[in-house]
Amino acid sequence: MKVSAEQPFEIVYSLFSHEFLGLLFESFVIQLDEKGRLSLANQNISSVNAKEFAAGLDETDYQLIKMMDEMQQDAITKKLNTKKLKAKEYLRKIYDPKTGNKAAQEMLELKLEGLRSKILPKLKGKRLFEMANDGNPIWKEICVMPEPATVLFHFRRNEENTHYFPTLKYRGEKLEWQYKNAYLVCHEPAWLVADGALYHFAKGVDGKKLSPFLNKKFIVIPKKVEQQYYEKFVTQLVASFDVYAKGFEIKVERNIPEPVLSLSDLPGSPSIDLFGNKEGDGDEDKIVFDLKFQYGNYAFRSDDTAPNNVKLEQNGDDYTFYKVVRDGVREKSYGDYLKDLGLPVRSSRFALEKSKAFGWINSNREKLEEQGIRIQQATNGKGKKYFIGHAEISVEVTENIDWFDVNALIKFGSYKIPFAKIRKLLLQGKSEFELPNGEIAVIPDSWFVNYTEIFAFLEDNEKIQEEALMLKKHHIALAQELQSNNLVQLTMSRKLEKLRDFSQIEDFDLPSTFHGELRPYQKAGYNWLRFLNEYRFGGCLADDMGLGKTVQTLALLAHEKEVNPGATSLLVMPTSLIYNWELEARKFTPGLKVLVYTGTQRIKDNTRFAKYDLVLTSYGITRLDVDIFKGFYFNYVILDESQAIKNPGSIIAKAVNELNCRHKLILTGTPVENGTMDLWSQMNFINTGLLGNQNMFKKQFLLPIEKKNDMDKAAKLHAMIKPFIMRRLKTQVATDLPEKVINVKYSSMTESQEKAYEEIKSYYREKIVSELSVPGLKNQQFTLLRGLTQLRQIANHPRLTNKDYVGDSGKLEDVIHMLHETASEGHKVLVFSQFVRHLGIVREFLDQEGIKYAYLDGSTKDRQAQVKSFQEDESVKIFLISLKAGGVGLNLTKAEYVFLLDPWWNPAVEAQAIDRAHRIGQENKVIIYKFITRNSVEEKIMALQERKMALAGELISTEESFMKSLNKEDIEALLA
């Protein structure tokens, strides 16, 4: 009968008995009459048509309708009915008394029982009916009782048997339910219909405990099976439900639980080194934590969810049941507390590596004691007996003359263990040792975490006594860090303490032989170098390019000449820098006797070194002549561009480490180019052993930092090297810089480049000199300009004049190196050349290296796009610009460096190029590098310009005016 959703209606649920499937529910919508009563007009409602009656449904109704759909015969048999029989036919077949399928029956009942257990709780507040035989869905209403009923199980024991029966109560009133046509709708848990009402029960009573009594007053347990019945059935009943007994006793204990953390071994196949790194494939031995609760004489594991426990005792003919009622709320609070401490043992056992386990115990011992949580070792008469008392370590570090004395003591309870005795075990990664009482002490993991470095870097100091330990003074930062974390007691001089903060270092006077002034940040660098000198520490001056590492170093060497007049220092650098150092030394420290030890004609005699204050040489020569160098004891060995030794396995790195000297210093703008090992190699050169050996450094720092991104390890490494690295960024010292800093970078020609240069120079020298002897020849200036231009191009790169040239260029090598350095430091640089082909060569290299750049020459169409890319894209650090295209009209305020790849005739044009970066809106100080090829026409032009300008008192403005100003001697000098 159709129900109209436009008229008043009500959703109801009906219970009916299926021929095969037992009790099922079905949902109906009933039309209401004019008085609001249920009428006979009804129709089935399912998920298909439920939305039509949405006005009368809530979320629970939708859920009930869906579940009731799932229990109808077509839906419930769909998956099992693989032969696609009609549902009724399929059910008749599997329920056939003779040929039926018991397994299928059980599967269907299991699914239906699950659906009933979900449907019944949701019927609270809904209208439920029994369906009539004629299909009327509202034949007899069943009242769904909102509160749970209670069950009390009775046992009455006499001399012959025991009577067993349940009584039911609802809201304290006894229910009459036996012999009343009551029936169970669901068994797991029990839902009972009695006298027109639907009841559910507290404590999850199952239907099997009620169904025998629907039409029976009690069950009789004969005397002969009494004991077995009590042990197997009554014990479980007493544990879970309320029981009233006569003829035997039930004693109930309600104690406060005592939490106990039980420890047991879980063996592995470990091999863990000092730094916590696994060696081999095995797992470290573990300790298993098991949380238990003690109630008087009874103990329960935390993951045992039974609320109670019952034990039966028989004394002759007397039975006593002992019931322990657990305090679930209090037990949970202990479990939650331990979880907050990092030990989730509430629902299961929890295993930790042995050193971590005892570290956790040691760290949380006081908290556990405050909460009354007891720790005990599970003993079965086998295995190790561990020390589980209080363990502590104390370390005292005291400054001595050239080292720190280290006194470390470990205490396990009342036992004091000298650190030196177990140091070998620690270095082997063994965390266990035996105490005098036979117990096994386990070193907590926190000791390894906190003291790893100091354990590793300690050395035996047999000069004092056999078991004395010392720490080299260059590990000062390590000692200070441990002190700041209250891990050691550190005693040292106030002067050495100042190394923690550079600003507190003493201000030293500059040597009188130093010709020049140092900017404030450079003076601070000089003071730092002097401080390191006093303590015989090695140092790394790692200022940004252009901030004056050379001049700070020369000031230090000038001081050394004053205090150690007979001492000789060695400065090793890339070949291209030797001439620059020679020029700078002449300018700032003319009093230093400098020997340039390079070239094939060098005299390989180290006794000559003693006649000089400073020996300049290259990495290549050092590698070749290492036996000569290591036979001389230098005052300082200084490495410029020290990233040259970043690979500790390289020949040059091994060579410089063989050199003998009093002090060591390295200079670099990029101490780390490729990875953390770069740092180790350079730090190990200046302060041998500062970061341990290579293998130790790799395990302790390199792998955690590079592979695991361990920020704590990175911070610790930074703290250790910080006192020995002075690094100022250009942005940090901007206020100390002048508006423009102009540096000249001299490059040396390669052998093949020099050969190409000499061929062209000889040709034009002969041609021009012969033309000069002919009076009135007008094309002399043209020939001279053409010749000088070709020589200038070859000074840049011979490919500018000869596209078939396959050799290299000294200037290109220097330019590329410095581009790498500025870009790696995060700076932006403008690269100017008046030769587009020269920019093309640089561009070709950047493309090969995959380095992003902006580019501008006369053929560039979208100039603004290139400018925007350089100004706004942080990944674009380099802008290649030709002189004619970019000399004017550009605003490139993001640039911090300007590279001028070739000198120009007109200094005014050069100034315009610089001003592309150095202009209004520029927040950075601009550092300019002019690249000049040594012993080339570039160097001679620059010298001539300076002389001509000084004589004339005016600028040479054009190529033509420059040519006109040259006399015969000038031309011959240019082509000499």
Buried (B, 14 or more C-beta within 10 A) or exposed (E): EEBEBEEBBBBBBBBBEBEBBEBBBBBBBBBBEEEEEBBEBBBBBBBEEBEEBEEEBEEBBBEBBEBBBBBBBEEBBEEBBEEEEEBEEBBBBBBEEEEBBEEBBEBBEEBBBBBBBBBBEBBBEBBBBBBEEEEBBBBEEBEBBEEBBBBBBBBBBEEEBBBBBBBBEBEEEEBEBBEBEBBBBBBBBBBBBBEEBBBBBEEEBBBEBBBEBBEEEBEEBEEEEBEEBBEEEBBEBBBBBEBEBEEBEBEEBEBEBBBBBBBBBBEBEBBBBBBBBEEEEEBBBBBBBBBBBBBEEBBBBBBEEEBBBBBBEEEEEEBEBBBBBBBEEEBEEBBEBBBEBEBBBBEEBBBBBBBBBBBBBBBBBEEBEEBEBBBEBEEEEEEBEBBBBEBEBEBBBBBEEEBBBBBBEBBBBEBEBEBBEBBEEBEEBBBBBEBEEEBBBBBBBBBBBBBBBBBBBBEBBEEEEEEBBBBBBBBBBBBBBBBEEEBBEBEBEEEBBBBEEBEEBEEBEBBEBBEBEBBEBBBBBBBBBBBBBEBEBBBBBBBBBBBBBBBBBBBBBBBBBEEBEEBBBBBBBBBBBBBBBBBBBEEBBEBBEBBBBBEEEBEEEBEBBEEBBBBBBBBBBBBBBBEBBBEBBBBBBBBBBBBBBBBBEBEBBBBBBEBEBBBBBBBBBBBBEEEBBBBBBBBBBBBBBBBBEBEBBBBBBBBBBBEEEBEEBBEBBEBBBBBBBBBBBBEEBEEBBEEBBBBBBBBBBBEBBBEBBEEBBEEBBEBBEEEBEEEEEEEBBEBBBBBBBBBBBBBBBBBBBBEEBEBBBBBBBBBBBBBBBBBBBEBBBBBBBBBBBBBBBBBEEBEEEEBBBBBBBEEBEEEEEBBEBBBEEEEBBBBBBBBEBBBEEBBBBBBBBBBBBBBBBBBEBBBBBBBBBBEEEBEBBBBBBBBBBBBBBBBBBBEBBEEBBEEEEEBBEEBEBBBEBBEEEBBBBBBE
